[in-house]
């Protein structure tokens, strides 16, 4: 097993390192900006029930596994050149970031990083919300999975796909319970018309 097989794919060249860490930094900056935006948002009724912590824990654990995988499980290296792996991964990551920001923009002031309802809360059915109930989470999952691809190890991909989905599943359950209490049958009909997170799967 050669030395490079034990390194993340993006470590193969300075250009790939710049591409990966630039993309990773952009993702982190977007998430930080959304968190800061939430702190300045209009107050509402918070019903988060620990779901924000569940998401943070899931993503942190996924990152730990993802970056630990290449040196410890080189046999699971994605069998493609580093340039291809990092190129595909970062392109998909930027697509996920853009999709998440589209969802945030569509939701407007109703978007919060914690489960919060407002006095004039309403259900949004435009943009990505026409077919998905939680498109901002879909965008996040695409971005994280894509970063796993760019790391270049199948375990990295699995960790950054499955663990965040588990965290978002907790959030979706809490969020849907809150919206069901507020909108009743209206939310039930809204939800039946949309995929929760992954089109044609859930």
Secondary structure per residue as TSV (DSSP state, phi and psi in degrees):
chain	resnum	aa	ss	phi	psi
A	1	X	-	360.0	120.3
A	2	X	-	-74.6	162.7
A	3	X	G	-60.0	-40.4
A	4	X	G	-62.8	-27.5
A	5	X	G	-66.7	-17.4
A	6	X	G	-95.0	4.7
A	7	X	S	-110.7	153.6
A	8	X	-	-58.0	149.7
A	9	X	G	-56.9	-36.3
A	10	X	G	-70.1	-11.8
A	11	X	G	-78.5	-3.1
A	12	X	G	-69.2	-24.2
A	13	X	-	-156.8	157.6
A	14	X	H	-59.7	-36.5
A	15	X	H	-65.3	-42.2
A	16	X	H	-69.4	-36.0
A	17	X	H	-62.6	-43.6
A	18	X	H	-62.6	-42.8
A	19	X	H	-63.0	-45.8
A	20	X	H	-66.1	-52.9
A	21	X	H	-69.5	-28.0
A	22	X	H	-64.9	-42.3
A	23	X	H	-67.6	-44.8
A	24	X	H	-59.8	-43.7
A	25	X	H	-63.9	-38.3
A	26	X	H	-63.6	-43.3
A	27	X	H	-59.8	-47.4
A	28	X	H	-62.5	-39.5
A	29	X	H	-65.4	-40.3
A	30	X	H	-62.4	-46.0
A	31	X	H	-65.0	-38.8
A	32	X	H	-64.4	-41.7
A	33	X	H	-64.2	-36.1
A	34	X	H	-68.5	-37.1
A	35	X	H	-66.0	-43.5
A	36	X	H	-66.3	-38.1
A	37	X	H	-61.1	-40.3
A	38	X	H	-63.7	-36.7
A	39	X	H	-67.1	-24.3
A	40	X	H	-95.7	-2.7
A	41	X	S	-72.2	161.6
A	42	X	-	-62.4	138.5
A	43	X	-	-65.2	152.3
A	44	X	-	-151.4	-166.2
A	45	X	E	-89.0	113.5
A	46	X	E	-88.8	127.0
A	47	X	-	-133.6	43.8
A	48	X	-	-71.0	-33.9
A	49	X	T	52.2	37.3
A	50	X	T	80.2	6.6
A	51	X	H	-70.2	-32.0
A	52	X	H	-64.0	-39.8
A	53	X	H	-65.8	-37.4
A	54	X	H	-62.7	-41.4
A	55	X	H	-65.8	-45.9
A	56	X	H	-60.8	-43.3
A	57	X	H	-64.4	-42.8
A	58	X	H	-63.0	-43.8
A	59	X	H	-69.4	-40.3
A	60	X	H	-61.1	-45.7
A	61	X	H	-63.3	-40.8
A	62	X	H	-63.1	-41.6
A	63	X	H	-63.5	-41.6
A	64	X	H	-60.2	-47.5
A	65	X	H	-64.6	-43.1
A	66	X	H	-62.0	-43.2
A	67	X	H	-81.3	-18.6
A	68	X	H	-82.6	-21.2
A	69	X	H	-65.1	-48.4
A	70	X	H	-55.9	-48.0
A	71	X	H	-72.9	-25.3
A	72	X	H	-96.5	-25.9
A	73	X	-	-133.5	63.5
A	74	X	G	-63.5	-21.5
A	75	X	G	-64.9	-19.1
A	76	X	G	-93.5	12.9
A	77	X	B	-59.7	137.2
A	78	X	-	-66.3	125.0
A	79	X	S	-80.0	70.7
A	80	X	S	-151.8	164.6
A	81	X	-	-66.2	148.7
A	82	X	H	-54.3	-39.0
A	83	X	H	-62.1	-41.3
A	84	X	H	-67.6	-46.8
A	85	X	H	-62.1	-49.1
A	86	X	H	-69.4	-38.3
A	87	X	H	-62.0	-48.0
A	88	X	H	-65.0	-45.2
A	89	X	H	-61.3	-47.0
A	90	X	H	-70.7	-35.2
A	91	X	H	-62.2	-44.5
A	92	X	H	-65.7	-36.8
A	93	X	H	-62.5	-43.9
A	94	X	H	-64.2	-35.3
A	95	X	H	-63.1	-42.6
A	96	X	H	-64.0	-41.8
A	97	X	H	-60.4	-46.4
A	98	X	H	-62.5	-41.3
A	99	X	H	-65.6	-41.4
A	100	X	H	-62.9	-43.4
A	101	X	H	-66.2	-34.1
A	102	X	H	-61.5	-45.4
A	103	X	H	-62.8	-42.9
A	104	X	H	-62.4	-45.2
A	105	X	H	-62.9	-40.5
A	106	X	H	-65.0	-41.0
A	107	X	H	-72.6	-26.0
A	108	X	G	63.5	-135.2
A	109	X	G	-71.9	-7.4
A	110	X	G	-81.9	-11.1
A	111	X	-	-75.1	128.7
A	112	X	-	-139.0	151.7
A	113	X	S	-83.1	-11.2
A	114	X	S	-117.9	159.2
A	115	X	-	-72.1	109.8
A	116	X	E	-141.0	132.1
A	117	X	E	-110.6	150.0
A	118	X	-	-114.0	165.0
A	119	X	T	-58.7	-37.8
A	120	X	T	-105.0	28.1
A	121	X	-	-57.2	142.3
A	122	X	-	-143.2	162.1
A	123	X	-	-86.9	129.1
A	124	X	-	-95.2	130.3
A	125	X	-	-126.9	23.3
A	126	X	S	-112.3	172.1
A	127	X	G	57.9	-137.4
A	128	X	G	-68.7	-12.4
A	129	X	G	-79.7	-0.8
A	130	X	G	-67.9	-33.5
A	131	X	T	-121.6	-15.2
A	132	X	B	-123.9	137.9
A	133	X	S	-80.5	-26.2
A	134	X	-	-136.3	59.6
A	135	X	H	-65.5	-26.5
A	136	X	H	-66.2	-33.7
A	137	X	H	-72.0	-36.1
A	138	X	H	-59.9	-45.6
A	139	X	H	-60.4	-39.9
A	140	X	H	-64.6	-42.4
A	141	X	H	-65.0	-41.2
A	142	X	H	-60.5	-45.8
A	143	X	H	-61.1	-47.8
A	144	X	H	-65.5	-43.5
A	145	X	H	-61.6	-40.1
A	146	X	H	-64.2	-37.3
A	147	X	H	-63.2	-35.8
A	148	X	H	-62.3	-39.6
A	149	X	H	-62.0	-44.6
A	150	X	H	-65.7	-26.9
A	151	X	H	-69.0	-31.5
A	152	X	T	91.9	24.6
A	153	X	B	-135.9	136.7
A	154	X	H	-63.2	-33.9
A	155	X	H	-67.1	-35.7
A	156	X	H	-60.5	-43.8
A	157	X	H	-62.2	-48.2
A	158	X	H	-61.8	-43.3
A	159	X	H	-63.9	-43.9
A	160	X	H	-80.8	-4.8
A	161	X	H	-95.7	-54.7
A	162	X	H	-78.1	-42.3
A	163	X	H	-66.0	-45.9
A	164	X	H	-61.2	-37.3
A	165	X	H	-59.6	-40.4
A	166	X	H	-61.6	-42.7
A	167	X	H	-64.3	-44.2
A	168	X	H	-68.7	-28.2
A	169	X	H	-62.8	-39.6
A	170	X	H	-61.3	-47.3
A	171	X	H	-60.6	-45.3
A	172	X	H	-62.1	-40.9
A	173	X	H	-61.4	-44.9
A	174	X	H	-66.0	-44.2
A	175	X	H	-65.5	-43.1
A	176	X	H	-66.6	-35.6
A	177	X	H	-63.7	-40.6
A	178	X	H	-64.9	-45.6
A	179	X	H	-69.4	-33.5
A	180	X	H	-64.9	-39.5
A	181	X	H	-64.6	-35.4
A	182	X	H	-81.5	-41.6
A	183	X	H	-109.6	-9.8
A	184	X	T	58.6	-129.1
A	185	X	H	-62.8	-27.7
A	186	X	H	-62.2	-39.9
A	187	X	H	-72.8	-36.5
A	188	X	H	-59.2	-42.9
A	189	X	H	-67.6	-41.1
A	190	X	H	-59.2	-46.4
A	191	X	H	-67.8	-38.0
A	192	X	H	-62.4	-25.9
A	193	X	T	-87.0	1.5
A	194	X	S	-138.4	149.9
A	195	X	B	-73.4	147.0
A	196	X	S	-71.9	-47.4
A	197	X	S	-144.2	-46.0
A	198	X	S	-120.5	113.9
A	199	X	T	-54.1	135.6
A	200	X	T	69.3	2.3
A	201	X	T	-120.0	-53.4
A	202	X	-	-152.7	360.0
